[in-house]
Amino acid sequence: MQAELAIVDALQSAGVSPEKARAAAAAVTKEIDHRYEIHNRTLATRGDVESARRDIEALRADVTGKVESLRADMYKMMGEQTWKLAAIVIAAQGLVIAALKWIER
């Protein structure tokens, strides 16, 4: 309100009519209030930032745990596949040996 009165006084001393000076000061004050409203809605407070940090840390811990679990599952499956591949190779060698013995007859 004090700023609005200062604007009215400055405009009146510059020769603006009192009605126009009050209207201009009211418009400026309304625009300033509108901008403060926008800033209050869009700018993050320290509390907002801290809350976001905590959420990110919780998410990071959750993702890290899931990645570790996935990694363990992957190593287990790789081990199983290695044994299956070894069995296939041994079976193929057995077939080759059997075929060679059959051809020798």
PyRosetta script that sets phi, psi and omega in degrees:
from pyrosetta import init, pose_from_sequence

init()
pose = pose_from_sequence("MQAELAIVDALQSAGVSPEKARAAAAAVTKEIDHRYEIHNRTLATRGDVESARRDIEALRADVTGKVESLRADMYKMMGEQTWKLAAIVIAAQGLVIAALKWIER")
pose.set_psi(1, -36.5)
pose.set_omega(1, -180.0)
pose.set_phi(2, -65.8)
pose.set_psi(2, -38.5)
pose.set_omega(2, 178.7)
pose.set_phi(3, -66.3)
pose.set_psi(3, -38.0)
pose.set_omega(3, -180.0)
pose.set_phi(4, -64.2)
pose.set_psi(4, -41.3)
pose.set_omega(4, 177.8)
pose.set_phi(5, -64.7)
pose.set_psi(5, -37.8)
pose.set_omega(5, 178.4)
pose.set_phi(6, -64.7)
pose.set_psi(6, -39.3)
pose.set_omega(6, 178.7)
pose.set_phi(7, -65.7)
pose.set_psi(7, -43.9)
pose.set_omega(7, 179.3)
pose.set_phi(8, -60.3)
pose.set_psi(8, -47.2)
pose.set_omega(8, 179.9)
pose.set_phi(9, -60.9)
pose.set_psi(9, -43.3)
pose.set_omega(9, -179.0)
pose.set_phi(10, -64.2)
pose.set_psi(10, -42.3)
pose.set_omega(10, -179.9)
pose.set_phi(11, -67.7)
pose.set_psi(11, -40.6)
pose.set_omega(11, 179.2)
pose.set_phi(12, -65.5)
pose.set_psi(12, -37.8)
pose.set_omega(12, 178.6)
pose.set_phi(13, -69.7)
pose.set_psi(13, -20.0)
pose.set_omega(13, 176.9)
pose.set_phi(14, -88.6)
pose.set_psi(14, 2.0)
pose.set_omega(14, 175.1)
pose.set_phi(15, 98.4)
pose.set_psi(15, 11.0)
pose.set_omega(15, 177.7)
pose.set_phi(16, -84.3)
pose.set_psi(16, 143.4)
pose.set_omega(16, -179.1)
pose.set_phi(17, -64.8)
pose.set_psi(17, 152.2)
pose.set_omega(17, -178.7)
pose.set_phi(18, -57.0)
pose.set_psi(18, -39.5)
pose.set_omega(18, -179.5)
pose.set_phi(19, -64.7)
pose.set_psi(19, -45.2)
pose.set_omega(19, -179.9)
pose.set_phi(20, -68.2)
pose.set_psi(20, -36.0)
pose.set_omega(20, 179.1)
pose.set_phi(21, -65.4)
pose.set_psi(21, -43.6)
pose.set_omega(21, 178.0)
pose.set_phi(22, -65.2)
pose.set_psi(22, -39.7)
pose.set_omega(22, 179.9)
pose.set_phi(23, -65.3)
pose.set_psi(23, -42.2)
pose.set_omega(23, 179.1)
pose.set_phi(24, -65.8)
pose.set_psi(24, -42.6)
pose.set_omega(24, 179.3)
pose.set_phi(25, -65.0)
pose.set_psi(25, -38.8)
pose.set_omega(25, 178.4)
pose.set_phi(26, -65.7)
pose.set_psi(26, -38.8)
pose.set_omega(26, 179.2)
pose.set_phi(27, -65.8)
pose.set_psi(27, -42.2)
pose.set_omega(27, 179.0)
pose.set_phi(28, -64.5)
pose.set_psi(28, -44.8)
pose.set_omega(28, 179.4)
pose.set_phi(29, -62.4)
pose.set_psi(29, -41.7)
pose.set_omega(29, 178.8)
pose.set_phi(30, -62.0)
pose.set_psi(30, -42.6)
pose.set_omega(30, 179.6)
pose.set_phi(31, -65.7)
pose.set_psi(31, -41.0)
pose.set_omega(31, 177.9)
pose.set_phi(32, -62.7)
pose.set_psi(32, -44.9)
pose.set_omega(32, 178.3)
pose.set_phi(33, -61.5)
pose.set_psi(33, -40.7)
pose.set_omega(33, 178.8)
pose.set_phi(34, -61.8)
pose.set_psi(34, -42.9)
pose.set_omega(34, 179.4)
pose.set_phi(35, -66.1)
pose.set_psi(35, -38.9)
pose.set_omega(35, 176.5)
pose.set_phi(36, -62.9)
pose.set_psi(36, -38.9)
pose.set_omega(36, 176.7)
pose.set_phi(37, -60.5)
pose.set_psi(37, -45.6)
pose.set_omega(37, 179.7)
pose.set_phi(38, -61.1)
pose.set_psi(38, -45.4)
pose.set_omega(38, -179.8)
pose.set_phi(39, -63.0)
pose.set_psi(39, -41.3)
pose.set_omega(39, 179.6)
pose.set_phi(40, -64.2)
pose.set_psi(40, -32.3)
pose.set_omega(40, 180.0)
pose.set_phi(41, -80.7)
pose.set_psi(41, -31.9)
pose.set_omega(41, -171.0)
pose.set_phi(42, -102.7)
pose.set_psi(42, -26.1)
pose.set_omega(42, -177.7)
pose.set_phi(43, -85.2)
pose.set_psi(43, 141.0)
pose.set_omega(43, 180.0)
pose.set_phi(44, -85.1)
pose.set_psi(44, 141.8)
pose.set_omega(44, 174.9)
pose.set_phi(45, -89.4)
pose.set_psi(45, 171.7)
pose.set_omega(45, 176.7)
pose.set_phi(46, -60.6)
pose.set_psi(46, -37.5)
pose.set_omega(46, 177.5)
pose.set_phi(47, -63.0)
pose.set_psi(47, -40.7)
pose.set_omega(47, 177.3)
pose.set_phi(48, -62.0)
pose.set_psi(48, -42.5)
pose.set_omega(48, -179.0)
pose.set_phi(49, -66.3)
pose.set_psi(49, -43.0)
pose.set_omega(49, 178.5)
pose.set_phi(50, -63.5)
pose.set_psi(50, -41.0)
pose.set_omega(50, 177.9)
pose.set_phi(51, -62.9)
pose.set_psi(51, -41.7)
pose.set_omega(51, 177.8)
pose.set_phi(52, -64.3)
pose.set_psi(52, -39.6)
pose.set_omega(52, 177.6)
pose.set_phi(53, -61.3)
pose.set_psi(53, -44.6)
pose.set_omega(53, 179.3)
pose.set_phi(54, -62.7)
pose.set_psi(54, -41.6)
pose.set_omega(54, 178.6)
pose.set_phi(55, -62.9)
pose.set_psi(55, -41.4)
pose.set_omega(55, 179.9)
pose.set_phi(56, -65.8)
pose.set_psi(56, -42.0)
pose.set_omega(56, 178.4)
pose.set_phi(57, -63.2)
pose.set_psi(57, -41.4)
pose.set_omega(57, 178.3)
pose.set_phi(58, -64.4)
pose.set_psi(58, -41.9)
pose.set_omega(58, 178.2)
pose.set_phi(59, -64.6)
pose.set_psi(59, -41.6)
pose.set_omega(59, 178.8)
pose.set_phi(60, -61.4)
pose.set_psi(60, -43.4)
pose.set_omega(60, 179.1)
pose.set_phi(61, -64.3)
pose.set_psi(61, -40.8)
pose.set_omega(61, 179.7)
pose.set_phi(62, -64.5)
pose.set_psi(62, -45.8)
pose.set_omega(62, -179.6)
pose.set_phi(63, -65.1)
pose.set_psi(63, -40.9)
pose.set_omega(63, 179.1)
pose.set_phi(64, -61.1)
pose.set_psi(64, -43.5)
pose.set_omega(64, 177.8)
pose.set_phi(65, -61.9)
pose.set_psi(65, -42.0)
pose.set_omega(65, 179.5)
pose.set_phi(66, -67.7)
pose.set_psi(66, -37.8)
pose.set_omega(66, 178.2)
pose.set_phi(67, -64.8)
pose.set_psi(67, -42.4)
pose.set_omega(67, 178.1)
pose.set_phi(68, -62.4)
pose.set_psi(68, -42.1)
pose.set_omega(68, 178.2)
pose.set_phi(69, -63.9)
pose.set_psi(69, -42.9)
pose.set_omega(69, 178.2)
pose.set_phi(70, -63.7)
pose.set_psi(70, -40.4)
pose.set_omega(70, 179.0)
pose.set_phi(71, -62.2)
pose.set_psi(71, -43.5)
pose.set_omega(71, 179.1)
pose.set_phi(72, -63.6)
pose.set_psi(72, -42.7)
pose.set_omega(72, 177.9)
pose.set_phi(73, -62.9)
pose.set_psi(73, -39.2)
pose.set_omega(73, -179.6)
pose.set_phi(74, -65.2)
pose.set_psi(74, -43.6)
pose.set_omega(74, 178.4)
pose.set_phi(75, -63.5)
pose.set_psi(75, -39.3)
pose.set_omega(75, 178.7)
pose.set_phi(76, -62.7)
pose.set_psi(76, -45.3)
pose.set_omega(76, -179.9)
pose.set_phi(77, -66.2)
pose.set_psi(77, -36.7)
pose.set_omega(77, 177.6)
pose.set_phi(78, -63.8)
pose.set_psi(78, -39.1)
pose.set_omega(78, 177.7)
pose.set_phi(79, -63.4)
pose.set_psi(79, -43.6)
pose.set_omega(79, 178.5)
pose.set_phi(80, -63.0)
pose.set_psi(80, -41.6)
pose.set_omega(80, 179.7)
pose.set_phi(81, -66.9)
pose.set_psi(81, -34.9)
pose.set_omega(81, 178.3)
pose.set_phi(82, -61.8)
pose.set_psi(82, -44.5)
pose.set_omega(82, 179.3)
pose.set_phi(83, -65.5)
pose.set_psi(83, -38.4)
pose.set_omega(83, 178.1)
pose.set_phi(84, -64.6)
pose.set_psi(84, -42.7)
pose.set_omega(84, 178.7)
pose.set_phi(85, -64.0)
pose.set_psi(85, -40.5)
pose.set_omega(85, 178.0)
pose.set_phi(86, -62.3)
pose.set_psi(86, -41.2)
pose.set_omega(86, 178.8)
pose.set_phi(87, -63.7)
pose.set_psi(87, -40.0)
pose.set_omega(87, 179.1)
pose.set_phi(88, -65.0)
pose.set_psi(88, -43.1)
pose.set_omega(88, 179.9)
pose.set_phi(89, -62.7)
pose.set_psi(89, -44.9)
pose.set_omega(89, 179.5)
pose.set_phi(90, -63.8)
pose.set_psi(90, -41.8)
pose.set_omega(90, 178.8)
pose.set_phi(91, -63.9)
pose.set_psi(91, -40.6)
pose.set_omega(91, 179.1)
pose.set_phi(92, -65.0)
pose.set_psi(92, -40.6)
pose.set_omega(92, 177.6)
pose.set_phi(93, -63.3)
pose.set_psi(93, -39.7)
pose.set_omega(93, 177.2)
pose.set_phi(94, -61.9)
pose.set_psi(94, -41.0)
pose.set_omega(94, 177.9)
pose.set_phi(95, -64.9)
pose.set_psi(95, -40.3)
pose.set_omega(95, 179.0)
pose.set_phi(96, -64.5)
pose.set_psi(96, -44.3)
pose.set_omega(96, 179.3)
pose.set_phi(97, -63.0)
pose.set_psi(97, -42.8)
pose.set_omega(97, 179.2)
pose.set_phi(98, -63.9)
pose.set_psi(98, -40.0)
pose.set_omega(98, 179.5)
pose.set_phi(99, -66.2)
pose.set_psi(99, -39.7)
pose.set_omega(99, 179.4)
pose.set_phi(100, -65.2)
pose.set_psi(100, -40.1)
pose.set_omega(100, 178.8)
pose.set_phi(101, -67.0)
pose.set_psi(101, -37.5)
pose.set_omega(101, 179.4)
pose.set_phi(102, -67.7)
pose.set_psi(102, -36.5)
pose.set_omega(102, 178.8)
pose.set_phi(103, -68.9)
pose.set_psi(103, -34.1)
pose.set_omega(103, -178.1)
pose.set_phi(104, -67.1)
pose.set_psi(104, -20.9)
pose.set_omega(104, -177.4)
pose.set_phi(105, -65.4)
pose.dump_pdb("model.pdb")
